[in-house]
Amino acid sequence: MPMQKKKFQSGEGARYVTRRAALNKLQLSLKDFRTLCIIKGIYPREPAHRRRAQRGKSGIHILYLKKDILFLLHEPMIWKLRDLQVHLNRLRRAKGMHQKDLIKRYANTIPRVAIDHVVKERYPTFIDALRDMDDALTLCCLFSTFPKLKSIPPNLIALCRRLTVEFMHVCIAARALRKVFISIKGIYFQVEIKGQAITWVIPHNYPHEPQKKQEVDFYTMATFADFYSTALGFVNYRLYHNLNLYYPPRLGSYNAERLEEEILEENETSDRVAALNLPLQKTAEDVEDPADAELDLDTFAVDGDESKAEEARKEYEKVRKLKKLFEGLKVFLNREVPREPLVFALRCFGAQVSWDETTFPEGATFPETDETITHQIVDRPDLEKQYISRYYIQPQWVFDCVNARELIPVEKYFIGTPLPPHLSPFTVEYRTQRYVPPEEKALTDPSVIVNKDQELLDEISDNDIEDIEDDKKESEDETMDADDEDLDEFDGEMTEEQLAEIKRKKMKVELGMPEVINKGKLRREHNQMKLLKEKMIQKKYRNLYKSMKSGRMKREKEIKLLKYKRRIHERTSVENKRAEIRARRAQAATLM
Amino acid sequence: MEDAQPAEEMNGLPPAEKANDYVEYEAELDTSDEEDIRNTVGNIPMNWYDEYPHVGYDWDGNKIIKPERGDQLDNFMEKMENPDFWRTVRDLQTGQDVVLSDKDVELIQRIESSKIPDSTYEQYAPWIEWFTSEVMNMPIRNGADHKRSFIASRQEAQRVERYARLIRAGLLKTREQKRREREKKRERSFYMMWSTDDAEDQHMRRITDHIPAPKRNLPSHAESYNPPPEFLFNEREMRIWKKQEETPWKRKLHYVPQKYSSLRQVPAYPKFIKERFTRCMDLYLCPRARKMRLTIEPEDLLPKLPSPKDLQPFPTIQSLVFNGHTDMVRCISIDPLGQYLLSGSDDMTIKIWEISTGRCLRTIPVGGIVRSIEWNPNKALSLVAVVADRKLLIINPGVGDHLIISKTDSILSTPPVQETIVSDKVKAVVQWDDATPEEWENGIRLVLNHFKEIKQVTWHGRGDYAATVMPDGANRSVLIHQMSTRRSQLPFAKSKGLVQSVLFHPIRPFLFVATQKNIRIYDLVKQELFKKLMSYAKWISSMAIHPGGDNLIVGTYDRKMLWFDLDLSTKPYKTLRLHSTAVRSVAFHKRYPLFASGSDDRALIVSHGMVYNDLLQNPLVVPLKLLKEHEDCSDFGIFGVTFHPTEPWVFSCGADKTIRLFT
């Protein structure tokens, strides 16, 4: 008799292990396991059949692939972690025994767990690493704003700051910035490096506040930051070398007499580097400017079709123009403006930037009194002393220019004027069924007039306003009725009686009547046909179809709501303006 | 105290002096070693003696008795009368009251005002320079200094030399250097990790089947610090937001859109750290799986069917309404030539209508609720079978060709000679009766009294046989009557369940019997079960057979219509869920590829059901038209549906007491 097969020894039950089993297998504490998983990038998997993968157990367990756990088993870091544990135990004991010399010795020799090899392992190619930089940069940016915290290693915060500044420097050098967006969470930047879009958020000022222990575990975050900072360091190194820049960065004003040592000593978070305002020194001078680099587009034309190649060429031209967007501008930042993001955004497109030396001591290149300044960015309602030779504009102008890929007129952004809405440049990547506000439409199609207020003021009579109200009612009705069936009774232009009367009349030549098309009836019939067709859907697709339809309905409803809100807003704003004008006139009349 | 002192001075009363004396006496005692300790208990908490009448022992070992203490009143009197009360303290050691002297009071006052307690101490006495700070010209000592004091120390020089050597060799480091070294050791050093952009090291082990984490969604307009006005929440949305405090995952956005008039007013986002932490936890703990993203539109899921316009003719519009019945109309039937319509209703009558005009020609009372009615398919006979409660009435409607009417009457007037004896079993189930003269006048020619209520009657294609169904009849629920011999048969010996309806095959000698869930096909010649069709429905209501005889549609009370292809399988070829409530009746057209179904949702659905001669091609089923003209009446809609034998017209009767013709 052949050996009987036991349950779960092959197939899905054998492929997954629970976290508990994994801990037992690896002989690690949960804390160490977590660290290991975070650094090695091991994550639980969703099995196709949970019940089978959990070996018949109900509930939801955290399941890892067994192969992943075996992969962890061979990781030399495990032994390092164990050594570290032993070392920390010794230190704790020494502390308990008040053995000062031992404490000193152990505290100074805590072993460092090297994770360089893991970076290479997780990101076998440089592109892989770039693809994962979104989270890395956002987390490092956040960490660089933190104060000294107990659960975060002391030099990690400084390292994060240094690396983010270095990355921004390389973006400036490569002119890689593409999109920017000021959100309520922070300022989003999107750069394009090697064809990869990397998006990160710089939080607004002073983001750190104490968190509840149950809500945020800084230790876990620090583990992530540890790995991400290492990866970011290697990415920075390669990016700097690609652009023939020194790494760690050296500023252009470097003179040969100063010893190299000294420059290295000038340490990571040097304010001069962090100012982002001075060009970096190159290792070789003959390298052409990345903004001017010519792309060989003919290769596209060969393998892709013509229209695609043409599109690519246009896009490429646009990007080339974008890279030189602010070239020739001399911008001065007032002290109330967030310096770092603006300097980054401006310098990425070739502007010269300076600021008040009292706000940031290093890196300001020209004073406010400089007459050649073209733009001064201010964020206050009024300024006492103003130069005629320059525009005083609000910071949103810079961001809107970048997203529009051209220098937009400054009139709307003058000091003290109410700003136009700031739109997200990322919505293009969303699906087709979405609400496009008129401002966004105006960006692509200049014929759309965004601010109808003035015209409305001129033209709208009271009747028109009533019309608008009627429209609104109608649209509300539409939203209420799902199948629109009861709505279409309005277009029965010819009743049957009338038709009969026409027939009854004596024979004579009459004016021909165009055929009356009952649109409502047609639509009703069409709907009916669709209804019957829907009922013929195969059973296996029925639920899918239903959910797709309901999703579409939901989105449509959302769009309708937004349109309705917009209309309401426009109406109220027009009314307010009219009331204002009337009040002004009345005032003038009384004065007369 | 400040106020009290002058008062005391003014009074200058003897008790104060007395007290002074006492203090002096005490001071004297202090000096003497033997007598100064009046109480020998030592420095102990005196509350140990609280319970005793004494406070300790004197030098001779006698108890020191606590002095008498007055009550509160005495105390008060004392306070009022005694001017020295404020400076009287109790000596805990002896329990005696002691009046403090002026000196003591002064001392206390000085301590309280943080002055030096000794009033005689001169704080600002002139400074006496015992050692002068000025350099003197002459040394104090007279002797000459030793040579050593002029020459540098050799040991020191050696030590310095050693240190210098060590420092030069890098063996000795300052504390600062050591710290820096340690730091350097901990610091990351970066190097060129990837020599090219996308060259992969094949030999490196990696995580199996890596699924990259999805990126975070990029922000939309609503997240802007200065969004277009329509993105801001109105009051209703804000209310909903607040209501969903406990269930934040149901919110459509995870933040409240805000509008700030300028960048400087934008505060830090309070949930930034929390959000980042959640992302970290997702990366580490969220199970990952590959999911296919759908790129299709819902329209792509709709079946590709020919347009109804190409499948004309079919009934599209209501053209006649037959009014006249006073209760709901349960069944209708059309004569084989298509001139007259017969309807049976709950008002216990049947009506004969002329189709072309919609006029009611005759009304025949039948004395029972008419559940089923069927015109004899034989064109040479003018007969209808009507089911009224327990009776099956064979009626000559008396419309149409006179010759046929009279011929039919003549056939029915003479009963045939019974050659065989009717068995008791059949006799118990049905009795054939001739009509009374009164009934004859109304057109009723034969009456078959059944033992249970009849539900349905159906004619065989040639018009000689009729089958009736009595669902409660158990094994005797189906009966087959032969008109020419006036005989009845019980085809089944065993009950197969609740029989819902029966049907004769249009060409072959088959009988279809629909029970609650299945349909059995019996071969009447061989007298055996030919096939059993599985409906997988809960309750069958009706069935109709395609004139070709190979396709069957079955309506069920659980909203479905099943199309059986008898050549294909015993399972439904197609299940149509066109109706939203129970399907009451289905019908096939005799000539056109049409079938119709009526249901309780008042909808009559006409569909195209094309059967091809080619056996390889499956029937094509396309719903064509939904006709919803019947009115709602106590949750019932349409009861009966039938097609015109030659034209593409459909009739329906319903609970709203009308019959409608759609053309």
Interface residues (C-beta under 8 A of the other chain):
Chain A: R34 C37 I38 K40 G41 I42 Y43 P44 R45 E46 P47 A48 I62 L63 L65 K67 D68 F71 H74 N108 R112 D116 V119 K120 E121 R122 Y123 P124 T125 F126 I127 A129 R131 D132 D134 D135 T138 L139 L142 N155 L159 F181 I182 S183 I184 K185 G186 Y188 K194 T199 P203 H204 N205 Y206 P207 H208 E209 Q211 E215 V216 D217 T220 M221 F224 S229 T230 G233 F234 N236 Y237 R238 H241 Y247 E336 V337 P338 D379 R380 Q394 P395 Q396 P418 L419 P421 H422 L423 S424 F426 T427 E429 Y430 P437 P438 E439 E440 Q528 M529 L531 L532 K533 E534 K535 M536 I537 Q538 K539 Y541 L544 Y545 M548 K549 R552 E558 L562 K563 K565 R566 H569
Chain B: R182 E183 K185 R186 E187 R188 F190 Y191 M192 M193 W194 T196 D197 D198 A199 E200 D201 M204 R205 R206 I207 T208 D209 H210 I211 P212 A213 K215 R216 L218 P219 S220 H221 E223 S224 Y225 N226 P227 P228 P229 E230 F231 N234 K252 Y255 P257 Q258 S261 S262 L263 R264 V266 P267 A268 Y269 P270 F272 I273 K274 E275 R276 F277 R279 C280 M281 L283 Y284 L285 C286 P287 R288 A289 L294 E297 P298 L301 L302 P303 L305 P308 T575 L576 R577 L578 I605 V621 V622 P623 L624 K625 L626
